[in-house]
């Protein structure tokens, strides 16, 4: 199963496809703001790494996408659990 999201990619609004079972990296650094693709998404919640932990879920796009956190480092690595 997959879902499409609208994202800014290289300054242009584009549709990206997120698939169940894929790894996804959640970036908070502004340098990734326009470098979004099906494996990397940018969020403006700078301190999200302080409120999640491995095994917890992050819901994206009003809960349409559920990501299980795998690890937290400079970025948050997650596995797309359901779309």
SULLIN-V822594 format. One record per run of one state. SS is the DSSP state (~ for helix, > for strand, _ for the rest). FROM is the first residue (numbers start at 1). LEN is the number of residues. If there is no record, write none. Layout:
# SULLIN-V822594
ss:SS from:FROM len:LEN
ss:SS from:FROM len:LEN
This chain:
# SULLIN-V822594
ss:_ from:1 len:1
ss:> from:2 len:8
ss:_ from:10 len:2
ss:> from:12 len:8
ss:_ from:20 len:3
ss:> from:23 len:5
ss:_ from:28 len:2
ss:~ from:30 len:3
ss:_ from:33 len:2
ss:> from:35 len:1
ss:_ from:36 len:1
ss:> from:37 len:1
ss:_ from:38 len:2
ss:> from:40 len:3
ss:_ from:43 len:5
ss:~ from:48 len:4
ss:_ from:52 len:5
ss:> from:57 len:4
ss:_ from:61 len:4
ss:> from:65 len:8
ss:_ from:73 len:3
ss:> from:76 len:7
ss:_ from:83 len:1
